[in-house]
Amino acid sequence: MADGRCDVCGVEAEPVLLHACFRCDAKYHLNPYSNVDGIDCGDAVLGPEEGLFYYCAPCLDEIDREFKAFFAGIRKPVQPPERPATAGSPPRRRFRRIDR
């Protein structure tokens, strides 16, 4: 029988199917089997040094929003270069048109 409840979706599950989120410590469904259908209310992310990090879906959404906000502050919109003002006639074409 189930010994725990998923904090994300509220469905009871066996302890082997529940993982604790590294960010908020909430228990959530994470199906460890590739050949069995199951519920995933989060994900496991491969970390740079310490192996796997487990995050629930709400924390993954929040992390995604934080990254987007961070990079939005760094990136500046690319403006096309301004064309220099030329006086007189327009520039000549490389090839002339042939009128028949």
C-alpha positions as CSV (number, residue, x, y, z in Angstrom):
1,M,0.0,0.0,0.0
2,A,1.1,3.6,-0.5
3,D,3.0,5.2,2.3
4,G,3.2,8.7,1.0
5,R,1.4,11.4,-1.0
6,C,2.8,13.5,-3.9
7,D,2.9,17.2,-2.8
8,V,2.5,18.3,-6.5
9,C,-0.5,16.3,-7.6
10,G,-1.8,14.9,-4.3
11,V,-2.0,11.3,-5.4
12,E,-0.7,8.6,-3.1
13,A,2.2,6.5,-4.2
14,E,4.7,4.0,-3.1
15,P,7.9,5.4,-1.5
16,V,10.1,4.2,-4.4
17,L,8.1,6.4,-6.7
18,L,8.5,9.6,-4.6
19,H,11.6,11.8,-4.5
20,A,12.3,14.8,-2.4
21,C,12.9,18.1,-4.3
22,F,16.4,19.6,-3.7
23,R,15.0,23.1,-3.7
24,C,11.8,22.9,-1.6
25,D,12.0,19.4,-0.1
26,A,8.5,18.5,-1.4
27,K,7.8,14.9,-2.3
28,Y,6.9,14.3,-5.9
29,H,6.3,11.4,-8.4
30,L,9.3,10.4,-10.4
31,N,8.9,7.2,-12.4
32,P,12.3,5.4,-12.4
33,Y,11.3,2.8,-14.9
34,S,11.5,3.3,-18.7
35,N,9.4,0.2,-19.5
36,V,6.5,1.0,-17.1
37,D,4.0,3.8,-17.4
38,G,3.9,6.2,-14.5
39,I,3.4,9.7,-13.3
40,D,6.2,12.3,-13.4
41,C,5.6,15.5,-11.4
42,G,9.2,16.6,-11.7
43,D,12.5,15.5,-13.1
44,A,16.1,14.5,-12.3
45,V,18.8,16.8,-13.7
46,L,22.4,15.8,-14.2
47,G,24.5,18.2,-12.1
48,P,27.9,19.5,-13.0
49,E,29.8,17.7,-10.2
50,E,27.5,16.0,-7.7
51,G,25.4,13.6,-9.8
52,L,21.7,13.9,-10.0
53,F,19.6,16.8,-8.7
54,Y,15.9,16.1,-8.2
55,Y,13.4,19.0,-8.7
56,C,9.6,19.0,-8.7
57,A,7.7,20.6,-11.6
58,P,6.8,23.9,-9.7
59,C,10.5,24.4,-8.8
60,L,11.6,23.6,-12.4
61,D,9.1,26.3,-13.7
62,E,10.5,28.8,-11.1
63,I,14.1,28.0,-12.1
64,D,13.2,28.5,-15.7
65,R,11.6,31.9,-15.0
66,E,14.6,33.0,-13.0
67,F,17.0,32.1,-15.8
68,K,14.8,33.9,-18.4
69,A,14.7,37.0,-16.2
70,F,18.5,36.9,-15.6
71,F,19.3,36.6,-19.3
72,A,16.7,39.1,-20.3
73,G,18.6,41.7,-18.1
74,I,22.0,40.8,-19.8
75,R,21.0,40.5,-23.4
76,K,20.3,43.8,-25.2
77,P,18.3,43.8,-28.4
78,V,20.4,43.9,-31.5
79,Q,19.8,47.1,-33.5
80,P,20.6,47.1,-37.2
81,P,23.4,49.5,-38.1
82,E,22.3,52.9,-39.3
83,R,22.8,53.7,-42.9
84,P,25.0,56.7,-43.4
85,A,23.1,59.7,-44.8
86,T,24.2,60.3,-48.4
87,A,23.7,63.6,-50.2
88,G,22.9,63.6,-53.9
89,S,22.0,60.7,-56.1
90,P,21.4,57.2,-54.8
91,P,24.2,54.7,-55.0
92,R,24.7,53.0,-58.4
93,R,23.8,49.3,-58.8
94,R,26.5,46.8,-59.5
95,F,24.7,45.7,-62.7
96,R,22.9,48.0,-65.0
97,R,19.5,47.0,-66.3
98,I,19.1,46.5,-70.0
99,D,16.1,48.1,-71.5
100,R,14.7,46.5,-74.7
